[in-house]
């Protein structure tokens, strides 16, 4: 066999060997891909695509219960206008149900019928579940200031307690969710709804916990009294606006003394109840009241009751008068012993009571 033939055979042999090696490597790669791919996809699904609130929920709960640590509200909160934050309230605001506006004599007769007495509430901390949707026009004609105040408090007190009670139940549910390692579809949908209502980024449970909390009844009554002149203002009687909330996009009443160029309106509500709900949402979401929420969290972490006199110190941005506004609120709270109502709870409603309203 000559040299050329040997070289030719060697080349064929090497070529065949290279083909076999490449084929084996290709087969190995393909086999590995089909073996590894499901594992990789499963890993990505669990760690990147899964919307379940897992892993950190226990850590959050531990920090929540740790008295030495407090949550910091996320500065990178979702920026939304009043339409976004009050979407559920504004939807109900378009209700076509016509509410009855009772007279002061009719309301007084109702209060007498159900034995609704403020002194009894102060002592027992139990409130009759009376839902008056509109203020009586005659409230501004009540000459005796004490009687006018009593009428106003009796009307707004059950509404404030009712809305606080809803928040209390939501907060309890949030804590139950925080204590779990994973959540049901219903719980996840509920959280999505609450993130939107409280203007919180998705999955930011710590900020949601700070915002989803009550406002002392005494503080809410004092602000409603100040903003409406104990129920006698045009905004309260024509727009059911108990707290003078401004809007640039929603339905509202234009202030008569508004300066030229001021386009804001005082938000108008279908009922007093919706006004209370929007007020609580406002204090719980707006950046102007971040310090109030911070002070409230500190009280919670120290197992202390929510003190309206302490929290009112952080409402200087609620009105243009600043610290003077705070002084007025605190004066209203003290002079009218409004803190007596802070622990008030609603009595269960009955068919007999509902038939009277």
C-alpha positions as CSV (number, residue, x, y, z in Angstrom):
1,X,0.0,0.0,0.0
2,X,1.5,3.3,-1.0
3,X,1.8,6.4,1.1
4,X,-1.0,8.3,-0.6
5,X,-3.5,5.5,0.1
6,X,-2.5,5.5,3.8
7,X,-3.1,9.2,4.1
8,X,-6.5,9.0,2.4
9,X,-7.6,6.2,4.7
10,X,-6.4,8.1,7.8
11,X,-8.4,11.2,6.7
12,X,-11.6,9.1,6.2
13,X,-11.1,7.5,9.6
14,X,-10.6,10.9,11.3
15,X,-13.6,12.4,9.5
16,X,-15.8,9.5,10.6
17,X,-14.6,9.9,14.2
18,X,-15.3,13.6,14.1
19,X,-18.9,13.0,12.8
20,X,-19.5,10.5,15.6
21,X,-18.2,12.9,18.3
22,X,-20.3,15.8,17.0
23,X,-23.4,13.6,16.8
24,X,-22.9,12.3,20.3
25,X,-22.4,15.9,21.6
26,X,-25.5,17.0,19.8
27,X,-27.5,14.2,21.2
28,X,-26.2,15.0,24.7
29,X,-27.2,18.6,24.3
30,X,-30.7,17.8,23.1
31,X,-31.2,15.3,25.8
32,X,-30.0,17.7,28.4
33,X,-32.2,20.5,27.1
34,X,-35.4,18.4,27.4
35,X,-34.3,17.3,30.9
36,X,-33.2,20.7,32.2
37,X,-35.9,22.8,30.5
38,X,-38.9,21.7,32.7
39,X,-36.7,22.3,35.9
40,X,-35.7,25.8,34.6
41,X,-39.3,26.7,33.7
42,X,-40.6,25.6,37.1
43,X,-37.8,27.6,38.8
44,X,-38.7,30.8,36.8
45,X,-42.4,30.3,37.4
46,X,-41.9,30.0,41.2
47,X,-39.5,32.9,41.6
48,X,-40.4,35.4,38.9
49,X,-43.9,34.9,37.5
50,X,-45.8,33.7,40.6
51,X,-48.0,36.5,42.1
52,X,-48.5,34.6,45.3
53,X,-47.4,36.6,48.4
54,X,-44.9,34.1,49.8
55,X,-41.6,34.0,51.6
56,X,-41.5,37.4,53.2
57,X,-45.0,37.3,54.9
58,X,-43.7,35.7,58.1
59,X,-40.8,38.2,58.2
60,X,-43.2,41.1,57.8
61,X,-45.4,39.8,60.6
62,X,-42.4,39.3,62.9
63,X,-41.4,42.9,62.3
64,X,-45.0,44.1,62.8
65,X,-45.1,42.5,66.2
66,X,-41.7,43.6,67.2
67,X,-42.2,46.6,69.4
68,X,-38.7,47.9,68.9
69,X,-39.1,48.3,65.1
70,X,-41.6,50.2,63.0
71,X,-42.3,50.1,59.3
72,X,-41.4,53.0,57.1
73,X,-44.0,54.0,54.7
74,X,-42.7,53.5,51.1
75,X,-41.8,56.9,49.6
76,X,-42.1,55.3,46.1
77,X,-45.9,55.0,46.5
78,X,-48.2,54.9,43.6
79,X,-49.1,58.4,42.6
80,X,-52.8,58.7,41.9
81,X,-55.4,61.4,41.8
82,X,-58.7,61.4,43.7
83,X,-60.5,59.5,40.9
84,X,-58.1,56.6,41.2
85,X,-58.0,56.4,45.0
86,X,-61.8,57.0,45.4
87,X,-62.9,54.9,42.5
88,X,-65.2,52.7,44.6
89,X,-66.6,55.7,46.4
90,X,-67.2,57.6,43.2
91,X,-68.9,54.6,41.6
92,X,-71.3,54.6,44.6
93,X,-71.6,58.3,44.3
94,X,-73.5,57.9,41.1
95,X,-76.3,56.1,42.8
96,X,-79.7,56.8,41.5
97,X,-81.3,56.0,44.8
98,X,-83.0,59.2,46.1
99,X,-82.4,59.6,49.8
100,X,-85.0,61.1,52.1
101,X,-84.1,64.4,53.8
102,X,-85.8,64.4,57.1
103,X,-86.6,67.4,59.2
104,X,-85.1,68.0,62.6
105,X,-88.4,67.2,64.3
106,X,-88.6,63.9,62.4
107,X,-85.0,63.0,63.3
108,X,-85.6,64.0,67.0
109,X,-88.7,61.8,67.0
110,X,-86.7,58.9,65.6
111,X,-83.9,59.4,68.2
112,X,-86.5,59.4,71.0
113,X,-88.3,56.3,69.6
114,X,-85.1,54.2,69.6
115,X,-83.8,55.8,72.9
116,X,-80.7,57.2,71.3
117,X,-79.0,59.3,74.0
118,X,-75.4,60.7,73.9
119,X,-75.0,60.4,77.6
120,X,-75.8,56.7,77.5
121,X,-73.3,56.3,74.6
122,X,-70.6,58.0,76.7
123,X,-71.2,55.5,79.5
124,X,-71.9,52.3,77.6
125,X,-69.8,53.0,74.5
126,X,-72.6,51.5,72.4
127,X,-74.1,53.4,69.5
128,X,-77.5,52.9,67.8
129,X,-76.9,51.9,64.2
130,X,-78.8,54.8,62.7
131,X,-78.0,55.8,59.2
132,X,-79.1,59.3,58.3
133,X,-78.2,60.0,54.7
134,X,-78.6,63.7,54.6
135,X,-78.4,66.6,57.1
136,X,-81.7,68.3,57.9
137,X,-81.9,71.8,56.3
138,X,-83.4,73.1,59.6
139,X,-80.2,72.3,61.5
140,X,-78.9,75.8,60.8
141,X,-82.1,77.2,62.4
142,X,-81.5,75.5,65.8
143,X,-80.8,78.5,68.0
144,X,-79.4,76.6,71.0
145,X,-75.8,75.8,70.1
146,X,-75.7,72.8,72.5
147,X,-78.8,71.3,70.9
148,X,-77.4,71.9,67.4
149,X,-74.1,70.2,68.4
150,X,-76.0,67.3,69.9
151,X,-78.1,66.8,66.7
152,X,-74.9,66.9,64.6
153,X,-73.0,64.5,66.7
154,X,-75.9,62.0,66.9
155,X,-76.1,62.0,63.1
156,X,-72.4,61.7,62.2
157,X,-71.3,59.4,65.1
158,X,-72.8,56.1,63.8
159,X,-71.5,56.9,60.3
160,X,-67.9,57.3,61.6
161,X,-68.0,54.3,63.8
162,X,-69.4,52.2,60.9
163,X,-66.6,53.2,58.6
164,X,-63.9,52.6,61.2
165,X,-65.4,49.2,61.9
166,X,-65.0,48.3,58.2
167,X,-61.4,49.3,58.4
168,X,-60.9,47.4,61.6
169,X,-62.2,44.2,59.9
170,X,-60.0,44.8,56.9
171,X,-57.0,45.3,59.1
172,X,-57.8,42.0,60.9
173,X,-58.0,40.2,57.6
174,X,-54.7,41.7,56.5
175,X,-53.0,40.4,59.6
176,X,-54.4,36.9,58.9
177,X,-53.0,37.1,55.4
178,X,-49.6,38.3,56.7
179,X,-49.4,35.3,59.0
180,X,-49.8,32.8,56.1
181,X,-47.1,31.5,53.8
182,X,-49.3,31.5,50.7
183,X,-52.7,32.9,49.9
184,X,-55.9,31.8,48.1
185,X,-57.1,33.4,44.9
186,X,-59.8,35.2,46.9
187,X,-57.2,36.6,49.2
188,X,-55.0,37.7,46.3
189,X,-58.0,39.5,44.6
190,X,-58.8,41.2,47.9
191,X,-55.2,42.4,48.3
192,X,-55.3,43.8,44.7
193,X,-58.4,45.8,45.5
194,X,-56.8,47.2,48.7
195,X,-53.6,48.1,47.0
196,X,-55.7,50.2,44.6
197,X,-57.8,51.8,47.3
198,X,-54.9,52.8,49.4
199,X,-52.6,53.9,46.6
200,X,-50.0,51.3,47.4
201,X,-47.6,49.5,45.1
202,X,-48.4,45.8,44.5
203,X,-46.9,43.5,47.1
204,X,-46.0,46.4,49.4
205,X,-47.7,44.9,52.4
206,X,-45.8,46.9,55.0
207,X,-47.1,50.3,53.6
208,X,-50.6,48.8,53.2
209,X,-50.5,47.9,56.9
210,X,-49.6,51.5,57.9
211,X,-52.3,53.0,55.8
212,X,-55.1,50.6,56.5
213,X,-56.0,51.8,60.0
214,X,-58.7,53.8,61.9
215,X,-59.0,57.5,62.7
216,X,-60.1,58.3,66.2
217,X,-63.8,59.1,66.3
218,X,-63.3,62.2,68.3
219,X,-60.9,63.6,65.7
220,X,-63.3,62.8,62.9
221,X,-66.2,64.5,64.7
222,X,-64.1,67.6,65.5
223,X,-63.0,68.0,61.9
224,X,-66.5,67.5,60.6
225,X,-67.7,70.1,63.1
226,X,-65.0,72.6,62.1
227,X,-65.4,72.1,58.4
228,X,-69.2,72.4,58.4
229,X,-69.9,74.8,61.3
230,X,-71.6,71.9,63.1
231,X,-73.6,70.9,60.0
232,X,-74.7,74.4,58.8
233,X,-72.4,75.0,55.8
234,X,-73.6,75.1,52.2
235,X,-71.2,72.3,51.3
236,X,-72.7,70.1,54.0
237,X,-76.3,70.8,53.2
238,X,-76.0,70.8,49.4
239,X,-73.1,68.4,48.9
240,X,-73.1,66.2,52.0
241,X,-69.5,67.3,52.3
242,X,-68.6,66.9,56.0
243,X,-64.8,67.4,55.7
244,X,-64.3,70.0,52.9
245,X,-62.3,67.7,50.6
246,X,-61.1,69.4,47.5
247,X,-61.3,68.0,44.0
248,X,-60.1,69.1,40.6
249,X,-61.7,66.3,38.6
250,X,-64.8,65.0,40.5
251,X,-68.2,66.5,41.1
252,X,-68.2,69.4,43.5
253,X,-69.4,72.8,44.7
254,X,-67.4,75.9,43.8
255,X,-66.4,78.0,46.9
256,X,-68.0,81.4,46.7
257,X,-64.9,83.1,48.0
258,X,-62.5,81.3,45.7
259,X,-59.7,83.5,44.3
260,X,-59.3,84.0,40.6
261,X,-57.4,81.1,39.1
262,X,-58.3,78.6,41.7
263,X,-60.1,75.8,39.9
264,X,-60.7,73.5,42.8
265,X,-64.2,72.5,44.1
266,X,-65.4,71.0,47.3
267,X,-66.2,67.4,46.6
268,X,-69.9,66.5,46.5
269,X,-71.2,63.2,47.8
270,X,-74.4,61.2,47.4
271,X,-74.7,60.7,51.1
272,X,-73.0,61.6,54.4
273,X,-71.7,58.0,54.7
274,X,-69.7,58.4,51.5
275,X,-68.2,61.6,52.7
276,X,-67.0,59.9,55.9
277,X,-65.5,57.1,53.8
278,X,-63.7,59.5,51.5
279,X,-62.3,61.4,54.5
280,X,-60.8,58.3,56.1
281,X,-59.3,57.3,52.7
282,X,-57.9,60.8,52.3
283,X,-56.1,60.8,55.7
284,X,-54.9,57.2,55.0
285,X,-53.4,57.9,51.6
286,X,-52.5,61.5,51.0
287,X,-48.8,62.4,51.4
288,X,-49.7,65.5,53.5
289,X,-50.7,63.2,56.3
290,X,-47.8,60.9,56.3
291,X,-46.6,62.1,59.7
292,X,-50.1,61.4,61.1
293,X,-49.8,57.8,59.9
294,X,-46.3,57.6,61.3
295,X,-47.5,58.8,64.7
296,X,-50.4,56.4,64.6
297,X,-48.0,53.5,63.9
298,X,-45.9,54.4,66.9
299,X,-49.0,54.3,69.1
300,X,-49.9,50.9,67.7
301,X,-46.4,49.5,68.3
302,X,-46.5,50.7,71.9
303,X,-50.0,49.2,72.4
304,X,-51.4,52.6,73.2
305,X,-54.9,53.8,72.1
306,X,-55.1,56.1,69.1
307,X,-55.1,59.6,70.7
308,X,-56.9,62.3,68.8
309,X,-54.9,65.1,70.5
310,X,-51.6,63.5,69.6
311,X,-52.6,62.7,66.0
312,X,-54.2,66.2,65.4
313,X,-50.8,67.7,65.8
314,X,-50.0,66.4,62.3
315,X,-53.0,68.0,60.6
316,X,-51.3,71.4,60.0
317,X,-51.5,70.8,56.2
318,X,-55.3,70.1,56.3
319,X,-56.1,73.8,56.2
320,X,-54.3,77.0,55.2
321,X,-54.3,78.2,58.8
322,X,-51.8,75.4,59.8
323,X,-51.1,75.3,63.6
324,X,-54.2,77.5,64.3
325,X,-56.3,74.8,62.7
326,X,-54.8,72.2,65.1
327,X,-55.5,74.5,68.1
328,X,-59.2,74.8,67.0
329,X,-59.5,71.0,66.6
330,X,-58.1,70.3,70.0
331,X,-60.3,72.9,71.5
332,X,-63.4,71.3,70.0
333,X,-62.3,67.9,71.2
334,X,-61.7,69.1,74.8
335,X,-64.7,71.4,75.2
336,X,-67.2,68.8,73.9
337,X,-65.6,65.8,75.6
338,X,-65.4,64.0,72.2
339,X,-62.8,61.5,73.4
340,X,-65.7,59.8,75.2
341,X,-66.8,58.4,71.9
342,X,-63.4,56.9,70.8
343,X,-64.2,53.5,72.1
344,X,-67.8,53.5,70.8
345,X,-69.1,50.4,69.0
346,X,-72.2,49.9,66.9
347,X,-75.0,47.9,68.2
348,X,-76.3,45.2,65.8
349,X,-79.1,46.6,63.6
350,X,-82.6,45.2,63.8
351,X,-85.5,45.0,61.4
352,X,-87.6,47.2,63.8
353,X,-84.9,49.9,63.7
354,X,-84.5,49.7,59.9
355,X,-88.3,50.1,59.5
356,X,-88.2,53.3,61.5
357,X,-85.5,54.9,59.3
